[in-house]
Amino acid sequence: MSAPDLQPFIPLPDLPNWAWQQRTWIMGILNATPDSFSDGGQIKGVQGAVEHACMMVKQGADIVDVGGQSTRPGATRLTTAEEVQRVVPVIRSDLLP
């Protein structure tokens, strides 16, 4: 199957600022969790998370996915309110460009 024959698995909306079919988009994953196993817990607090997100953008990320639920084995499942408390301060930070 050649690349032009590939179709997205999930139909994407027609968003004027995102030419989904014209290039590959890079997504950075930011774990706003105190017990993340992927970064070894090195990213601390909102400022650390925002700095890491900015670094990913400088390195070429088009999208930053901020997650608040730990997926490490044995992690406690958060309530929606707890996840919101972790994620929203990062995405609403005045430190973002």
Summary of the structure (lengths in Angstrom):
residues: 97
radius of gyration: 16.0
end to end distance: 40.2
largest distance: 45.3
contacts: 193
relative contact order: 0.18
helix: 30%
strand: 10%
